[in-house]
C-alpha cells in the first residue's frame, strides 16, 4: 500500500510540475513558447512520427531477415511456422513496397516446402503447396509489374523442386513448362543470372545421368520420353559453381552428390569419392538434406566397393 501511495504521489507531482511549467511559459512568452514547451514535454513520453517509422522499418527488416534465415537453414516444421508468419505479415501490410518483399519470401517458402513434402513422400501436400506457389508467383508478378524477374526466377525454382522431388521422372511436358518459365525470366534478368544458369545445367545433368547404365532399349525409350543430352559434359559444366553453392539455390550435399555422379559416369571414381566425402560432411538440417545424405551414403559405398573390387 505504501509503494502504491508513493507511486501515485510521484505521478501527481509530475502532472503538477507540467501544469506549472506551461502556465509560466504562457505568462512569459505567449502561445508560441507554449507550443515549444508542449513539444519538448511530449518528447519525454512519445517519439516523433519520423522516429516511429524508422523504428518500425528496422523492426520489420529484423523480422524479415530472420524469417529468410529460418527458411534457408532450419528444420521443416520451423519453415512451416516461418511461412505462416510471412502470410500474417503480408495480410496485415499496408505498404506496397513491404508487400513486394514479403511476396518474394512467401514464394521462396513454397519452394522449400515442396522440397520437404516431396522428400517425405506426402504427394497431396506437394501438389497443394505447388499450386499455392503458382498462385503466389502470379500475385508476385502483379505486384512487381515491370520488374517481375525475381518472381519468375523463383517460379522456375518451384517447377524444378516439384519435378525433382523424390525421383520423379523429368518428362518432356515438365521440361516444356520449365523452359517456358526460364525463357520468361530471361526477358527480365538476361542470360547472365548465375542461379538460372546453374538450374539449367542441373536439369540437363539429371536427365543425362538418369539415362546412363541402362540397356539400349530402355535408354532409347528414356530419350524419346525425356529428351537426351548424350554429349553433355556435366563435370566441366558444374565445376565453376563450387564456390557459389549458396547463391545458386543449392546446398553442399546436392551439389557434391551431382558432380560425384558425373565423375563416376566418366570413370573417375577417385574424384567422385572426394566429392562424396564432402557431401557426407554437409549439414543435415531438414528432410531434403536428410534424403540426399542417405543417397550419398549408398552411392559412396557402391562406388568405393566398385573401385576396390579388384584390389587384393
C-alpha positions in Angstrom: 0.0 0.0 0.0 2.9 2.4 0.9 4.5 1.7 -2.5 1.2 2.4 -4.3 0.8 5.7 -2.4 4.3 6.8 -3.3 3.8 5.9 -6.9 0.5 7.9 -7.0 2.2 10.9 -5.3 5.0 10.8 -7.8 2.6 10.8 -10.8 0.6 13.8 -9.3 3.9 15.6 -8.7 4.9 15.2 -12.4 1.5 16.4 -13.5 1.6 19.5 -11.2 5.1 20.3 -12.5 4.0 20.2 -16.1 0.9 22.4 -15.4 3.1 25.0 -13.5 5.7 25.0 -16.3 3.2 25.5 -19.1 1.4 28.2 -17.1 4.7 30.0 -16.5 5.6 29.8 -20.2 2.2 31.3 -21.2 2.7 34.3 -18.9 6.3 35.0 -20.1 6.3 34.1 -23.8 2.8 33.6 -25.1 1.3 30.8 -27.3 4.5 30.2 -29.4 6.6 29.3 -26.4 3.7 27.2 -25.1 3.8 25.1 -28.3 7.5 24.6 -28.0 7.1 23.6 -24.3 4.4 21.1 -25.2 6.6 19.6 -27.9 9.5 19.2 -25.5 7.3 17.6 -22.9 5.7 15.3 -25.4 9.1 14.1 -26.5 9.7 12.8 -23.0 6.7 10.5 -23.3 6.4 9.7 -27.1 8.6 9.5 -30.2 8.1 11.6 -33.4 6.4 10.0 -36.4 9.7 10.0 -38.3 11.4 8.2 -35.5 8.5 5.8 -35.2 8.6 5.0 -38.9 12.4 4.4 -38.7 11.9 2.1 -35.7 9.0 0.2 -37.5 11.2 -0.2 -40.6 14.1 -1.5 -38.6 11.8 -3.9 -36.7 10.3 -5.2 -40.0 13.8 -5.7 -41.5 14.9 -7.7 -38.5 11.8 -9.9 -38.7 12.1 -10.3 -42.4 15.8 -11.3 -42.4 15.3 -13.7 -39.5 12.4 -15.4 -41.4 14.5 -15.8 -44.5 17.3 -17.3 -42.5 14.8 -19.8 -40.9 13.6 -20.8 -44.4 17.2 -21.5 -45.6 18.8 -23.1 -42.5 16.3 -24.6 -40.2 14.2 -27.8 -39.8 11.0 -28.2 -41.8 8.4 -27.6 -39.1 10.2 -24.3 -38.3 10.0 -23.4 -42.0 6.2 -24.1 -41.9 6.0 -21.7 -38.9 8.0 -19.0 -40.8 5.7 -19.4 -43.8 2.6 -18.8 -41.6 4.3 -15.7 -40.1 5.1 -14.4 -43.5 1.4 -14.8 -44.5 0.3 -12.9 -41.4 2.7 -10.1 -42.1 1.7 -9.9 -45.8 -2.1 -9.8 -44.9 -1.6 -7.0 -42.4 0.9 -5.0 -44.5 -0.4 -1.7 -45.9 2.8 -0.6 -47.7 3.2 -1.8 -51.2 7.0 -1.9 -51.0 6.7 -4.1 -47.9 4.3 -6.4 -49.8 6.7 -6.8 -52.6 9.4 -8.1 -50.3 7.1 -10.4 -48.4 5.6 -12.0 -51.5 9.1 -13.0 -52.7 9.8 -14.5 -49.3 6.4 -16.4 -49.4 7.3 -17.8 -52.9 10.7 -19.0 -51.6 8.9 -20.6 -48.7 6.7 -22.7 -51.1 9.9 -23.8 -52.9 11.3 -25.1 -49.6 8.1 -26.7 -48.6 7.6 -28.5 -51.9 11.1 -30.0 -51.4 10.1 -31.0 -47.9 6.8 -32.7 -48.8 8.4 -34.4 -51.8 11.2 -35.8 -49.7 8.8 -37.3 -47.2 6.5 -38.6 -49.9 3.5 -36.5 -49.0 2.1 -36.1 -52.5 -1.2 -34.4 -51.7 0.7 -31.6 -49.8 3.3 -31.5 -52.5 0.6 -30.8 -55.1 -1.3 -28.4 -52.9 1.9 -26.4 -52.0 3.0 -26.3 -55.6 -0.4 -24.9 -56.6 -0.2 -22.4 -53.8 3.3 -21.4 -55.1 2.0 -20.8 -58.6 -0.7 -18.5 -57.2 1.8 -16.6 -55.1 4.1 -16.3 -58.2 1.1 -14.7 -60.1 0.5 -12.4 -57.2 4.2 -11.5 -57.1 4.3 -10.7 -60.8 1.2 -8.5 -60.4 2.8 -6.5 -57.5 6.2 -6.2 -59.2 4.7 -5.3 -62.6 7.6 -4.3 -64.9 10.2 -5.8 -62.5 8.9 -9.3 -62.3 12.2 -11.1 -63.0 12.8 -12.3 -59.4 9.2 -13.6 -59.2 9.7 -15.6 -62.4 13.1 -16.9 -61.3 11.5 -18.3 -58.1 8.7 -19.7 -60.1 11.3 -21.6 -62.2 12.9 -22.9 -58.9 9.4 -24.0 -57.8 9.0 -26.0 -61.1 12.3 -27.7 -60.6 11.6 -28.5 -56.9 8.3 -30.1 -58.0 9.9 -32.0 -60.9 12.8 -33.4 -58.9 11.1 -34.2 -55.7 11.8 -37.8 -54.6 13.0 -39.0 -58.0 10.0 -38.0 -60.2 10.6 -38.5 -63.9 11.7 -35.4 -65.9 9.4 -35.8 -68.9 9.1 -33.6 -72.0 5.9 -31.9 -70.7 7.6 -30.9 -67.4 10.6 -29.6 -69.4 8.3 -27.6 -71.7 6.8 -25.7 -68.8 10.2 -25.3 -67.1 11.8 -24.0 -70.3 8.9 -21.5 -70.8 9.3 -20.2 -67.3 13.1 -19.9 -67.7 12.6 -18.1 -71.0 10.1 -15.6 -69.5 12.6 -15.0 -66.7 15.5 -14.3 -69.1 13.4 -11.4 -70.6 13.8 -9.6 -67.3 17.1 -10.8 -65.9 19.0 -11.7 -69.0 21.0 -14.9 -69.6 23.8 -13.9 -67.2 21.9 -14.8 -64.0 24.0 -17.4 -62.2 21.1 -19.2 -60.5 19.2 -19.8 -63.7 22.5 -20.9 -65.4 23.1 -23.5 -62.7 19.5 -24.7 -62.7 19.6 -25.3 -66.5 22.9 -27.3 -66.1 21.4 -29.2 -63.1 18.4 -30.3 -65.1 20.5 -31.2 -68.1 22.7 -33.4 -65.9 19.8 -35.0 -64.1 18.4 -36.1 -67.5 21.7 -37.3 -68.8 22.7 -39.2 -65.6 19.3 -40.8 -65.3 19.8 -42.4 -68.7 23.2 -43.9 -68.0 23.8 -47.6 -67.2 20.7 -48.7 -69.0 20.3 -51.3 -71.7 19.8 -49.9 -75.2 16.0 -50.4 -75.3 15.4 -48.6 -72.0 17.9 -45.9 -72.9 16.2 -45.2 -76.3 12.8 -45.1 -74.6 14.0 -42.7 -72.0 15.5 -40.4 -74.6 12.2 -40.3 -76.5 10.3 -39.6 -73.2 12.7 -37.2 -71.7 15.0 -35.9 -74.4 18.7 -36.6 -74.5 22.0 -34.9 -73.6 24.4 -37.6 -74.7 27.3 -35.3 -75.4 26.9 -33.0 -72.4 30.0 -32.7 -70.1 28.4 -32.4 -66.7 31.7 -32.3 -64.8 33.1 -29.4 -66.9 29.7 -27.5 -66.6 29.4 -28.0 -62.8 33.0 -27.2 -61.5 32.7 -23.4 -61.8 29.8 -23.4 -59.3 31.6 -25.0 -56.4 32.4 -21.6 -54.7 28.9 -20.3 -55.3 26.7 -23.0 -53.8 24.7 -20.7 -51.6 24.0 -18.2 -54.4 22.6 -20.8 -56.8 19.7 -22.2 -54.9 21.6 -25.4 -53.9 23.3 -26.9 -50.9 26.6 -28.8 -50.4 25.1 -32.3 -50.3 23.1 -31.8 -53.5 26.0 -30.2 -55.4 28.7 -32.6 -54.5 26.4 -35.6 -55.0 25.5 -34.4 -58.5 29.2 -33.8 -59.6 30.2 -37.2 -58.0 27.7 -39.0 -60.2 29.1 -37.1 -63.2 32.7 -38.2 -62.3 31.5 -41.9 -62.0 29.9 -41.7 -65.3 33.2 -40.6 -66.8 35.0 -43.5 -64.9 36.9 -41.2 -62.5 35.9 -42.9 -59.2 38.7 -41.3 -57.1 37.5 -37.7 -57.7 33.9 -39.0 -57.3 34.8 -40.3 -53.8 36.4 -37.0 -52.9 33.1 -35.2 -53.7 31.1 -37.8 -51.9 33.1 -37.3 -48.8 32.4 -33.6 -48.9 28.7 -34.4 -49.4 28.7 -36.7 -46.4 30.1 -33.9 -44.2 27.5 -31.4 -45.3 24.9 -30.2 -42.7 21.8 -32.3 -42.3 19.0 -30.0 -41.0 15.8 -30.9 -42.9 14.1 -33.6 -44.9 15.7 -32.7 -48.3 19.3 -32.8 -46.8 18.5 -36.0 -44.9 17.2 -37.6 -48.1 20.3 -36.5 -50.0 22.5 -37.7 -47.3 21.0 -41.2 -47.5 21.6 -41.3 -51.3 25.1 -40.1 -50.8 26.0 -42.8 -48.3 24.6 -45.5 -50.5 26.4 -44.2 -53.6 29.6 -43.8 -51.6 29.6 -47.4 -50.5 28.7 -48.6 -54.0 31.4 -46.5 -55.7 34.1 -47.5 -53.1 33.2 -51.2 -53.5 33.4 -51.0 -57.2 36.7 -49.2 -57.2 38.3 -51.7 -54.8 36.7 -54.8 -56.2 39.8 -56.0 -58.0 42.3 -55.0 -55.2 43.8 -57.9 -53.4 
